[in-house]
């Protein structure tokens, strides 16, 4: 039987009787999603992840059925449908799905409409599922505010436990996104976008207004503003503890599949490190003050090592709490990131502190992009390259990447054995009447792909 015919077979479970109980329906959808059965509509019909969902469903752990939400009769009906499903015998003949991470960043409301409302969010996740994306990286830390309800923020004396925009709406966008994404078979890895950056405001915004001791200083003793941001002191143990607490709070309170840092986490401008607390630590270790030249190689490496050690502690704590979670990092390209923002991604990979690496290779044309891809092998071993899924910008340096170059980049990845890509950012798919989306769906994303690494096991 052709796969398309199998997809049309009625092997789903009708959820229509539960339409009057939306909270129960959401719980059911979440539990079914744990089985690999993704429902995108009230009638339980399969969405675009049909093949992967049914294959996972046919091999699911039956002990997951009874979660206190699925009653005995419902569970029995589900078991019966599963036993009689043509996919139970046909799944072995399903085509082998390629393992590719097809990811997209979801930015804040000043750059994208996705998080504006629950309706927008649901529509965006449906659109991504139709395009066969399988991972989303939604922003959860931006301009000193969380995009989820945070007790950590209140404990540190800040006025808002969630960004004011969402506080006024009475919404928790991360909680909403998890339900909408998981119900469509999409992995959710929250993105701590601002990292150790405090604010685009010169004086550091509300974080440094409340915690002036958290500010980082340059060699002249001034607040450090670089890359359009004023920065917190990422070398300060108290600041590190704050950032670590935010991240651990998310993995303990929300059903996420991982966490992500970026070019600001862990990161610090290379000009930083001249505030008293850092000078005292350096003098205690070396018996002298650090060089006045912030680019001195030994001084630069010492500070980069402090950030690498922070990442090591964070990685260990995440794995101790939820070992299956993916630790994802999207740094600036190496060695530029090391020389300018103390991001030693080479050391991160050598020490096994990153499960997925997404170097931000934001280039405006294919030729420039290819040059960076060819450099990856200079600092990543063969095994490490299997964990490398580059970040690709739809628009770089004010220039939009053409659809032709975009498709060539994906082909380049496949030729180099690179298992996917992450696009910056969602709105780029919609440009020119969805031209980019159509190019992907009609080309390299024409068929489904399973999520690589440990993520697939977490969904099934």
C-alpha positions as CSV (number, residue, x, y, z in Angstrom):
1,X,0.0,0.0,0.0
2,X,1.3,3.4,-0.9
3,X,2.3,5.6,2.1
4,X,-0.1,8.4,1.0
5,X,-2.9,5.8,1.2
6,X,-1.9,4.7,4.6
7,X,-1.9,8.3,5.8
8,X,-5.5,8.6,4.9
9,X,-6.6,5.5,6.8
10,X,-8.7,6.3,9.9
11,X,-6.4,5.0,12.6
12,X,-6.7,8.0,14.8
13,X,-8.7,8.4,18.0
14,X,-11.8,10.7,17.9
15,X,-11.4,13.4,20.6
16,X,-14.6,15.3,19.5
17,X,-16.5,14.3,22.7
18,X,-13.9,16.2,24.7
19,X,-14.4,19.5,22.8
20,X,-16.4,20.9,25.7
21,X,-13.4,20.2,28.1
22,X,-10.5,22.1,26.6
23,X,-8.2,21.7,29.6
24,X,-8.7,17.9,29.5
25,X,-8.1,17.9,25.7
26,X,-4.8,19.7,26.1
27,X,-3.7,17.1,28.7
28,X,-4.7,14.3,26.4
29,X,-2.8,15.9,23.5
30,X,0.3,16.2,25.6
31,X,0.1,12.6,26.8
32,X,-0.5,11.4,23.2
33,X,2.4,13.4,22.1
34,X,4.6,11.5,24.5
35,X,3.6,8.4,22.6
36,X,4.6,10.0,19.3
37,X,1.0,10.6,18.3
38,X,0.6,14.2,17.4
39,X,-2.9,15.7,17.1
40,X,-3.2,19.1,15.5
41,X,-7.0,19.2,15.4
42,X,-9.9,18.3,17.7
43,X,-10.8,15.2,15.7
44,X,-7.4,13.7,16.3
45,X,-6.4,13.5,12.7
46,X,-2.8,13.4,11.9
47,X,-0.9,16.6,11.1
48,X,2.2,16.8,8.8
49,X,4.3,14.6,11.1
50,X,2.2,11.6,10.2
51,X,4.9,9.1,9.2
52,X,7.2,9.8,12.2
53,X,4.3,10.0,14.6
54,X,2.7,6.7,13.6
55,X,6.0,4.8,13.5
56,X,6.8,6.0,17.0
57,X,3.2,5.3,18.1
58,X,3.4,1.7,16.9
59,X,6.5,1.1,19.1
60,X,5.5,3.2,22.1
61,X,5.8,2.1,25.7
62,X,2.3,1.1,26.7
63,X,3.0,2.1,30.3
64,X,2.8,5.7,29.3
65,X,-0.9,5.4,28.5
66,X,-2.3,5.7,32.0
67,X,-1.2,9.2,33.2
68,X,-4.3,9.8,35.3
69,X,-5.8,11.6,32.4
70,X,-6.5,8.8,30.0
71,X,-9.3,6.8,31.6
72,X,-9.4,3.0,31.5
73,X,-12.0,2.8,28.7
74,X,-10.2,5.4,26.6
75,X,-6.8,3.7,27.1
76,X,-8.4,0.4,26.1
77,X,-9.8,2.0,22.9
78,X,-6.4,3.4,22.2
79,X,-4.8,0.0,22.6
80,X,-7.4,-1.6,20.4
81,X,-6.8,0.9,17.6
82,X,-3.1,0.4,17.9
83,X,-3.4,-3.4,17.7
84,X,-5.6,-3.1,14.6
85,X,-3.6,-0.2,13.0
86,X,-2.2,-1.1,9.5
87,X,0.9,0.8,10.6
88,X,1.6,-1.9,13.1
89,X,2.7,-4.1,10.3
90,X,3.4,-1.5,7.7
91,X,5.7,0.7,9.8
92,X,8.7,-1.5,9.1
93,X,8.2,-0.8,5.4
94,X,8.0,3.0,5.9
95,X,10.8,4.8,4.2
96,X,13.8,5.5,6.5
97,X,13.5,9.1,7.6
98,X,16.7,11.1,7.3
99,X,18.0,12.5,10.6
100,X,18.1,16.3,10.1
101,X,17.6,19.1,12.6
102,X,15.4,21.7,10.9
103,X,15.3,24.5,13.3
104,X,14.0,28.1,13.5
105,X,14.5,30.9,16.0
106,X,11.4,32.7,17.3
107,X,12.3,36.2,18.5
108,X,10.4,38.6,20.7
109,X,7.4,40.6,19.7
110,X,9.4,43.6,18.5
111,X,10.8,41.4,15.6
112,X,8.0,38.9,15.1
113,X,4.2,38.5,15.5
114,X,4.4,34.8,16.5
115,X,4.2,35.5,20.3
116,X,1.7,38.3,20.0
117,X,-1.2,36.0,20.8
118,X,-2.1,32.4,21.4
119,X,-3.8,32.3,18.0
120,X,-0.7,33.6,16.2
121,X,1.4,31.1,18.1
122,X,-0.8,28.2,17.1
123,X,-0.9,29.3,13.5
124,X,2.9,29.6,13.4
125,X,3.5,26.1,14.8
126,X,1.0,24.7,12.3
127,X,2.8,26.5,9.5
128,X,6.2,25.2,10.7
129,X,4.8,21.6,10.9
130,X,3.5,21.9,7.4
131,X,7.0,22.9,6.3
132,X,8.4,19.9,8.1
133,X,10.5,21.9,10.6
134,X,11.1,19.8,13.8
135,X,12.8,22.2,16.3
136,X,11.9,25.7,17.5
137,X,14.1,27.9,19.6
138,X,11.7,30.5,21.2
139,X,13.2,33.5,23.0
140,X,12.7,33.4,26.8
141,X,15.2,36.0,28.0
142,X,15.2,39.4,26.4
143,X,16.2,42.9,27.5
144,X,16.3,41.8,31.1
145,X,12.9,40.2,31.2
146,X,11.7,36.6,31.1
147,X,9.1,35.4,28.6
148,X,7.9,32.9,31.2
149,X,6.7,33.3,34.8
150,X,9.9,33.5,36.9
151,X,10.1,33.2,40.6
152,X,13.9,33.8,40.3
153,X,13.3,37.3,39.0
154,X,11.1,38.1,42.1
155,X,13.6,36.5,44.4
156,X,16.3,38.9,43.1
157,X,14.1,41.9,43.8
158,X,13.0,42.7,40.2
159,X,9.5,44.1,39.7
160,X,8.3,41.8,37.0
161,X,8.2,38.0,37.0
162,X,7.5,38.1,33.2
163,X,8.0,40.7,30.5
164,X,5.5,43.5,30.9
165,X,3.9,42.9,27.5
166,X,2.8,39.4,28.6
167,X,2.1,40.5,32.1
168,X,-0.5,42.9,30.8
169,X,-2.0,40.1,28.6
170,X,-2.0,37.6,31.5
171,X,-0.2,35.1,29.3
172,X,2.8,32.7,29.6
173,X,4.0,32.4,26.0
174,X,6.5,29.6,26.8
175,X,3.8,27.4,28.3
176,X,1.5,28.1,25.4
177,X,4.3,27.4,22.8
178,X,5.2,24.1,24.4
179,X,1.7,22.8,24.0
180,X,1.3,24.1,20.5
181,X,4.7,22.8,19.4
182,X,4.6,19.4,21.1
183,X,1.1,18.7,19.8
184,X,2.6,18.9,16.3
185,X,5.7,16.9,17.0
186,X,8.0,19.9,17.2
187,X,10.9,20.0,19.8
188,X,11.1,23.1,22.0
189,X,14.5,24.4,23.1
190,X,14.2,27.8,24.8
191,X,16.7,30.5,23.7
192,X,18.2,32.7,26.4
193,X,18.9,35.4,23.8
194,X,20.3,38.2,25.9
195,X,22.5,36.0,28.1
196,X,24.9,38.3,30.1
197,X,23.8,41.4,28.1
198,X,21.8,43.7,30.4
199,X,20.1,46.1,28.0
200,X,20.5,48.0,24.8
201,X,20.3,51.2,27.0
202,X,23.6,52.8,27.7
203,X,23.0,52.8,31.5
204,X,22.1,49.1,31.5
205,X,18.4,49.3,31.9
206,X,16.4,48.0,34.9
207,X,18.8,45.1,35.7
208,X,21.8,47.4,36.4
209,X,19.6,50.0,38.0
210,X,18.6,47.5,40.6
211,X,22.0,45.7,40.7
212,X,24.7,48.3,39.9
213,X,27.4,46.0,41.3
214,X,26.6,43.5,38.4
215,X,27.9,46.0,35.8
216,X,31.1,45.2,33.9
217,X,33.9,47.8,33.4
218,X,36.5,48.4,30.8
219,X,40.1,49.5,31.4
220,X,39.0,53.1,31.9
221,X,36.4,52.1,34.5
222,X,33.4,52.9,32.3
223,X,30.3,50.8,31.8
224,X,31.0,48.6,28.9
225,X,28.7,49.0,25.9
226,X,29.5,46.8,22.9
227,X,27.5,45.2,20.1
228,X,24.6,47.6,20.9
229,X,24.4,46.2,24.5
230,X,25.5,47.2,28.0
231,X,26.8,44.1,29.8
232,X,26.6,42.5,33.1
233,X,29.8,41.0,34.5
234,X,29.8,37.4,33.4
235,X,32.9,36.8,35.5
236,X,31.1,37.6,38.7
237,X,29.9,34.5,40.6
238,X,26.7,36.3,41.7
239,X,25.8,37.2,38.1
240,X,26.7,33.6,37.0
241,X,24.4,32.3,39.8
242,X,21.6,34.5,38.6
243,X,21.8,33.3,35.0
244,X,22.2,29.7,36.1
245,X,19.1,30.0,38.3
246,X,17.0,31.3,35.4
247,X,18.0,28.4,33.2
248,X,17.5,25.7,35.9
249,X,14.1,27.3,36.7
250,X,12.9,26.7,33.1
251,X,14.0,23.1,32.9
252,X,12.4,22.3,36.3
253,X,9.1,24.1,35.7
254,X,8.5,23.5,32.0
255,X,8.3,20.5,29.7
256,X,11.1,21.7,27.5
257,X,13.5,19.5,25.4
258,X,16.7,21.5,26.1
259,X,18.1,25.0,26.6
260,X,20.1,27.3,24.4
261,X,22.8,30.0,24.9
262,X,24.1,32.1,22.0
263,X,26.6,34.9,21.2
264,X,25.8,36.4,24.6
265,X,25.7,33.2,26.7
266,X,28.3,32.5,27.9
267,X,30.0,35.6,26.5
268,X,31.6,38.9,27.5
269,X,33.2,41.6,25.5
270,X,37.0,41.1,25.3
271,X,37.4,44.7,26.7
272,X,35.7,43.7,30.0
273,X,37.2,42.4,33.2
274,X,38.6,45.5,34.9
275,X,36.1,45.8,37.7
276,X,37.6,45.4,41.2
277,X,36.3,41.9,41.9
278,X,37.9,40.5,38.8
279,X,41.2,42.3,39.4
280,X,41.3,40.9,42.9
281,X,40.9,37.4,41.6
282,X,43.5,37.7,38.9
283,X,46.0,39.3,41.3
284,X,45.4,36.5,43.9
285,X,46.2,33.9,41.2
286,X,49.1,35.5,39.4
287,X,50.5,38.0,41.9
288,X,50.1,41.0,39.6
289,X,47.5,43.1,37.8
290,X,46.3,42.0,34.4
291,X,47.7,43.7,31.3
292,X,46.1,47.0,30.3
293,X,45.8,45.6,26.8
294,X,42.5,43.6,26.8
295,X,43.6,41.6,23.8
296,X,46.8,40.3,25.5
297,X,46.6,36.5,24.7
298,X,47.1,35.1,28.2
299,X,44.7,37.6,29.8
300,X,42.1,37.0,27.1
301,X,42.4,33.2,27.5
302,X,42.2,33.4,31.3
303,X,38.8,35.2,31.1
304,X,37.6,32.9,28.4
305,X,38.5,29.9,30.6
306,X,36.3,31.4,33.4
307,X,33.3,31.4,31.0
308,X,34.1,27.9,29.9
309,X,34.2,26.7,33.5
310,X,30.8,28.4,34.0
311,X,29.4,26.4,31.1
312,X,30.9,23.2,32.5
313,X,29.1,23.8,35.9
314,X,25.8,24.7,34.1
315,X,26.0,21.6,31.8
316,X,26.6,19.4,34.8
317,X,23.7,20.8,36.8
318,X,21.3,20.5,33.8
319,X,22.3,16.9,33.3
320,X,21.9,16.1,37.0
321,X,18.3,17.4,36.9
322,X,17.2,16.1,33.5
323,X,19.9,14.0,31.8
324,X,18.0,13.8,28.5
325,X,17.9,17.5,27.9
326,X,19.9,19.0,25.1
327,X,22.4,21.8,25.9
328,X,22.5,23.9,22.7
329,X,24.9,26.8,22.1
330,X,24.8,29.3,19.2
331,X,28.0,31.3,19.6
332,X,29.8,33.6,17.2
333,X,32.1,31.9,14.8
334,X,35.4,30.7,16.1
335,X,38.0,32.2,16.5
336,X,36.3,35.6,16.1
337,X,34.0,34.8,19.0
338,X,37.0,34.0,21.3
339,X,38.9,37.1,20.3
340,X,36.0,39.5,20.7
341,X,33.5,37.9,23.1
342,X,35.6,35.3,25.1
343,X,33.6,32.4,23.5
344,X,36.0,29.5,23.3
345,X,33.7,27.2,21.4
346,X,36.6,25.0,20.5
347,X,37.3,24.3,24.1
348,X,33.5,23.8,24.8
349,X,33.4,21.0,22.2
350,X,36.7,19.4,23.4
351,X,35.4,19.3,26.9
352,X,32.1,17.8,25.9
353,X,30.0,20.7,27.3
354,X,27.7,21.1,24.3
355,X,25.3,18.7,22.8
356,X,24.5,20.8,19.7
357,X,26.6,23.7,18.4
358,X,25.1,26.3,16.1
359,X,27.8,28.7,15.0
360,X,26.1,31.9,13.7
361,X,27.4,31.8,10.1
362,X,25.4,34.8,9.1
363,X,26.7,35.6,5.6
364,X,24.9,37.4,2.7
365,X,25.8,35.0,-0.1
366,X,26.7,31.4,-0.7
367,X,30.4,32.0,-1.5
368,X,31.1,33.7,1.9
369,X,29.1,31.1,3.7
370,X,31.0,28.2,2.1
371,X,34.3,29.8,3.3
372,X,33.1,29.5,6.9
373,X,31.8,26.0,6.5
374,X,35.2,24.9,5.2
375,X,36.9,26.4,8.3
376,X,34.8,24.2,10.7
377,X,37.1,21.2,10.3
378,X,40.1,23.3,11.5
379,X,38.8,23.3,15.0
380,X,36.1,20.5,15.1
381,X,36.9,16.9,14.9
382,X,34.8,14.4,12.9
383,X,32.6,13.4,15.9
384,X,32.2,17.1,16.9
385,X,31.0,18.0,13.4
386,X,28.1,15.6,13.9
387,X,27.0,17.9,16.7
388,X,27.3,21.0,14.5
389,X,24.1,22.5,13.0
390,X,25.0,26.0,11.8
391,X,22.8,29.0,12.2
392,X,21.8,30.6,8.9
393,X,20.4,34.1,8.6
394,X,17.7,34.9,6.0
395,X,19.1,38.4,6.1
396,X,22.8,39.3,6.9
397,X,24.4,42.7,6.9
398,X,21.3,44.2,5.4
399,X,21.2,41.8,2.4
400,X,18.6,39.1,2.0
401,X,19.9,35.7,1.2
402,X,18.4,34.6,-2.1
403,X,16.3,31.4,-2.3
404,X,18.9,30.0,-4.7
405,X,21.8,30.6,-2.2
406,X,19.6,29.2,0.6
407,X,19.1,25.9,-1.2
408,X,22.8,25.7,-2.1
409,X,23.7,26.2,1.6
410,X,21.5,23.3,2.6
411,X,23.0,21.1,-0.1
412,X,26.5,22.1,1.1
413,X,25.5,21.0,4.6
414,X,24.5,17.6,3.3
415,X,27.6,17.2,1.2
416,X,29.7,17.9,4.4
417,X,27.7,15.5,6.5
418,X,26.3,18.4,8.6
419,X,23.0,17.2,10.1
420,X,20.8,20.2,9.6
421,X,20.5,24.0,10.1
422,X,18.8,26.6,12.2
423,X,17.3,29.7,10.5
424,X,17.3,33.2,11.9
425,X,14.4,33.9,12.1
426,X,10.7,33.0,11.6
427,X,9.6,36.1,9.8
428,X,12.1,35.4,7.0
429,X,10.0,32.4,6.0
430,X,7.1,34.7,5.2
431,X,8.9,37.2,3.1
432,X,7.9,37.8,-0.5
433,X,4.6,35.9,-0.1
434,X,6.2,32.9,1.6
435,X,8.8,32.5,-1.2
436,X,11.4,31.0,1.2
437,X,8.9,28.6,2.8
438,X,7.8,27.4,-0.7
439,X,11.4,26.9,-1.8
440,X,12.1,24.8,1.3
441,X,8.9,22.7,1.1
442,X,9.4,22.1,-2.6
443,X,13.0,21.2,-2.2
444,X,15.1,19.9,0.7
445,X,12.2,19.8,3.1
446,X,9.9,18.0,0.7
447,X,9.9,14.9,3.0
448,X,9.9,14.5,6.7
449,X,13.0,14.2,8.8
450,X,13.5,12.7,12.3
451,X,15.3,14.8,14.9
452,X,18.9,13.7,15.3
453,X,20.7,12.7,18.5
454,X,18.8,12.0,21.7
455,X,15.9,14.3,20.8
456,X,14.0,11.6,18.9
457,X,13.9,9.3,21.9
458,X,12.4,12.1,24.0
459,X,9.5,12.5,21.6
460,X,8.6,8.9,21.3
